[in-house]
């Protein structure tokens, strides 16, 4: 399977390079893999106009990680609280639906106005893109009532029910939303709109100079970083949920 995937990628890049060299596709607008690699190598060896490439990656990861941690922590606490307390759910339910209906990516310009060009606006953009709150809320509300009733029969109070029944039952819901890539997207979009450092700024700067290779190079680096971080989360999830039966994939 991996060989087939690698073959598809190699064929795609080869056709792209051939098309650009023969001008079947416009190399100015679409660039070509060899130019993209040259741009990445130049950034690695000589740095970018904003500093070293490692610094740009680290700055974006710092913003995304900050937003991810805040989004996960706040999302779990608020989601469980509103899912467990009916009064709060009824009061804030309509507002939650409104917020969920808003394309949260459009909040990035507002955060830029509020918090400026620094990392705070990018962290805020990352926070709102982490969907943990809604999954935690639904997970807490969807707990089997029989489990809760049995726990109460055994003498569990509200705190024990929440800690020993609700949170473990909602954990699967929560883990399905722990996508670090969303936080990365929030940070990247915030940097693209306005920043002093980061991968999003590299995209914006390359676009401003009509450097298609630079745009694709920054996107490639972003994709690699996102895949690596998502891979780590997937590994952690599999380790934590080893008790879950594997999906056979046979459709039965």
Phi, psi and omega per residue, in radians:
X1 nan -0.790 3.135
X2 -1.110 -0.642 3.118
X3 -1.132 -0.687 3.119
X4 -1.137 -0.768 3.117
X5 -1.063 -0.768 3.123
X6 -1.121 -0.647 3.120
X7 -1.145 -0.701 3.105
X8 -1.092 -0.770 3.133
X9 -1.118 -0.768 -3.139
X10 -1.105 -0.707 3.119
X11 -1.130 -0.730 3.130
X12 -1.087 -0.818 -3.136
X13 -1.152 -0.676 3.126
X14 -1.119 -0.763 3.109
X15 -1.152 -0.657 3.102
X16 -1.099 -0.822 -3.141
X17 -1.092 -0.765 3.141
X18 -1.127 -0.737 3.136
X19 -1.107 -0.658 3.129
X20 -1.236 -0.705 -3.126
X21 -1.186 -0.587 3.122
X22 -1.603 0.039 3.114
X23 1.067 0.474 2.946
X24 -1.165 -0.657 2.962
X25 -1.974 2.602 -3.080
X26 -1.269 1.952 -3.111
X27 -1.172 -0.360 3.117
X28 -1.245 -0.758 -3.113
X29 -1.471 -0.646 -3.036
X30 -1.816 -0.132 -3.116
X31 0.977 -2.784 3.105
X32 -2.784 2.675 -3.036
X33 -0.937 -0.664 -3.110
X34 -1.157 -0.668 3.105
X35 -1.207 -0.659 3.109
X36 -1.103 -0.757 3.105
X37 -1.112 -0.723 3.106
X38 -1.052 -0.679 3.137
X39 -1.163 -0.762 3.106
X40 -1.079 -0.762 -3.122
X41 -1.135 -0.663 3.100
X42 -1.112 -0.729 3.094
X43 -1.132 -0.675 -3.130
X44 -1.152 -0.768 -3.038
X45 -1.502 -0.609 -3.043
X46 -2.042 -0.082 3.140
X47 1.407 3.141 3.125
X48 -1.900 3.071 3.106
X49 -1.150 -0.380 -3.127
X50 -1.675 -0.048 -3.099
X51 2.327 -2.965 -3.111
X52 -1.170 2.716 3.134
X53 -1.126 -0.691 3.104
X54 -1.039 -0.650 3.112
X55 -1.132 -0.688 3.129
X56 -1.164 -0.755 3.111
X57 -1.119 -0.780 -3.137
X58 -1.098 -0.663 -3.141
X59 -1.144 -0.768 3.110
X60 -1.141 -0.741 3.113
X61 -1.118 -0.661 3.107
X62 -1.065 -0.805 3.139
X63 -1.158 -0.780 -3.112
X64 -1.164 -0.712 -3.135
X65 -1.161 -0.715 3.092
X66 -1.065 -0.802 3.110
X67 -1.133 -0.660 -3.137
X68 -1.156 -0.786 -3.141
X69 -1.110 -0.805 3.128
X70 -1.134 -0.758 -3.129
X71 -1.121 -0.718 3.135
X72 -1.205 -0.851 -3.101
X73 -1.098 -0.917 3.138
X74 -1.125 -0.671 -3.131
X75 -1.127 -0.745 3.126
X76 -1.143 -0.833 -3.100
X77 -1.106 -0.855 -3.119
X78 -1.214 -0.695 -3.138
X79 -1.109 -0.791 3.126
X80 -1.145 -0.740 -3.116
X81 -1.072 -0.849 -3.126
X82 -1.242 -0.514 3.096
X83 -1.266 -0.463 -3.100
X84 -1.628 -0.515 -3.063
X85 -1.805 1.854 -3.034
X86 -1.050 -0.691 -3.111
X87 -1.043 -0.809 3.137
X88 -1.133 -0.669 3.138
X89 -1.113 -0.706 -3.136
X90 -1.225 -0.613 -3.137
X91 -1.251 -0.840 -3.022
X92 -1.664 -0.090 -3.126
X93 -0.930 -0.869 3.126
X94 -1.064 -0.665 3.134
X95 -1.184 -0.627 3.103
X96 -1.099 -0.741 3.126
X97 -1.106 -0.699 3.125
X98 -1.113 -0.823 -3.129
X99 -1.101 -0.643 -3.138
X100 -1.216 -0.448 -3.126
X101 -1.416 -0.335 -3.123
X102 -1.351 2.264 2.993
X103 -1.095 1.824 -2.952
X104 -1.158 -0.318 3.136
X105 -1.146 -0.439 -3.117
X106 -1.301 -0.137 3.102
X107 -1.350 -0.264 -3.091
X108 -0.989 -0.779 3.093
X109 -1.083 -0.599 3.107
X110 -1.152 -0.751 3.114
X111 -1.105 -0.611 3.107
X112 -1.106 -0.693 3.102
X113 -1.175 -0.718 -3.088
X114 -1.231 -0.817 -2.938
X115 -1.921 -0.102 3.090
X116 1.465 -2.940 -3.049
X117 -1.398 -0.154 -3.091
X118 -1.251 -3.067 -3.071
X119 -1.183 -0.360 -3.073
X120 -1.043 -0.725 -3.138
X121 -1.170 -0.574 3.129
X122 -1.296 -0.648 3.077
X123 -1.098 -0.748 3.114
X124 -1.083 -0.724 3.103
X125 -1.094 -0.671 3.113
X126 -1.189 -0.667 -3.113
X127 -1.034 -0.829 -3.038
X128 -1.259 -0.291 3.127
X129 -1.565 -0.196 3.102
X130 -1.384 2.011 -2.987
X131 -1.524 0.425 -3.032
X132 -1.156 -0.684 -3.064
X133 -0.944 -0.861 -3.052
X134 -1.176 -0.636 3.100
X135 -1.231 -0.700 3.095
X136 -1.120 -0.691 3.116
X137 -1.091 -0.843 3.131
X138 -1.186 -0.652 3.122
X139 -1.122 -0.709 3.125
X140 -1.185 -0.641 -3.136
X141 -1.334 -0.406 -3.066
X142 -1.666 0.192 3.141
X143 -1.147 2.415 3.125
X144 -0.995 2.118 -3.114
X145 -1.109 -0.506 3.113
X146 -1.131 -0.647 3.087
X147 -1.106 -0.777 3.122
X148 -1.097 -0.765 -3.135
X149 -1.109 -0.721 3.120
X150 -1.127 -0.683 3.115
X151 -1.116 -0.689 3.134
X152 -1.195 -0.634 3.098
X153 -1.083 -0.614 3.130
X154 -1.392 0.030 3.035
X155 1.726 0.225 -3.133
X156 -1.353 2.346 3.068
X157 -1.527 -3.079 -3.080
X158 -1.032 -0.716 -3.114
X159 -1.113 -0.787 -3.132
X160 -1.182 -0.656 3.097
X161 -1.069 -0.749 -3.136
X162 -1.145 -0.811 -3.047
X163 -1.329 -0.620 -2.993
X164 -1.794 -0.252 -3.124
X165 -2.107 -0.986 -3.010
X166 -1.172 -0.920 -3.084
X167 -1.085 -0.827 3.080
X168 -1.043 -0.664 -3.138
X169 -1.186 -0.552 -3.117
X170 -1.519 -0.102 -3.057
X171 -1.055 -0.716 3.128
X172 -1.091 -0.746 3.072
X173 -1.008 -0.782 -3.077
X174 -1.144 -0.755 -3.086
X175 -1.167 -0.493 3.112
X176 -1.182 -0.261 -3.125
X177 -1.892 0.091 -3.127
X178 -1.452 0.974 -3.133
X179 -1.621 1.880 3.141
X180 -1.120 -0.423 -3.141
X181 -1.039 -0.583 3.109
X182 -1.123 -0.725 3.109
X183 -1.136 -0.675 3.084
X184 -1.082 -0.733 3.118
X185 -1.071 -0.755 3.114
X186 -1.038 -0.773 3.128
X187 -1.147 -0.741 -3.126
X188 -1.108 -0.787 -3.136
X189 -1.106 -0.748 3.098
X190 -1.059 -0.726 3.112
X191 -1.179 -0.629 -3.139
X192 -1.127 -0.661 -3.137
X193 -1.248 -0.678 3.130
X194 -3.108 2.122 -3.115
X195 -2.861 3.003 3.069
X196 -1.892 -0.313 3.125
X197 -2.646 2.923 3.028
X198 2.052 2.896 -3.123
X199 -1.159 -0.614 3.107
X200 -1.095 -0.633 3.092
X201 -1.165 -0.617 3.081
X202 -1.073 -0.721 3.102
X203 -1.097 -0.816 -3.111
X204 -1.109 -0.739 -3.132
X205 -1.152 -0.721 3.117
X206 -1.158 -0.691 3.108
X207 -1.129 -0.681 -3.122
X208 -1.123 -0.436 3.127
X209 -1.837 0.235 -3.129
X210 0.972 0.653 3.124
X211 -1.693 1.519 -3.090
X212 -1.071 -0.662 3.122
X213 -1.066 -0.676 3.114
X214 -1.147 -0.684 3.103
X215 -1.089 -0.847 -3.133
X216 -1.161 -0.623 3.135
X217 -1.115 -0.800 3.120
X218 -1.117 -0.683 3.111
X219 -1.143 -0.648 3.114
X220 -1.134 -0.777 3.111
X221 -1.080 -0.751 3.118
X222 -1.062 -0.740 -3.129
X223 -1.104 -0.729 3.129
X224 -1.109 -0.801 3.129
X225 -1.070 -0.766 -3.132
X226 -1.114 -0.742 3.140
X227 -1.124 -0.714 3.132
X228 -1.123 -0.794 -3.131
X229 -1.182 -0.703 3.097
X230 -1.144 -0.619 3.091
X231 -1.101 -0.691 3.096
X232 -1.129 -0.724 3.118
X233 -1.149 -0.708 3.112
X234 -1.108 -0.702 3.096
X235 -1.093 -0.775 3.130
X236 -1.111 -0.698 3.134
X237 -1.114 -0.740 3.135
X238 -1.142 -0.615 3.119
X239 -1.197 -0.673 -3.111
X240 -1.329 -0.511 -3.085
X241 -1.971 0.755 3.106
X242 -1.140 -0.384 -3.127
X243 -1.298 -0.294 -3.105
X244 -1.298 2.398 3.078
X245 -1.169 2.461 3.136
X246 -1.240 2.550 3.096
X247 -1.283 2.084 -3.087
X248 -1.210 -0.462 3.098
X249 1.286 0.199 -3.114
X250 -1.621 0.052 3.058
X251 1.405 0.056 -3.136
X252 -1.680 nan nan
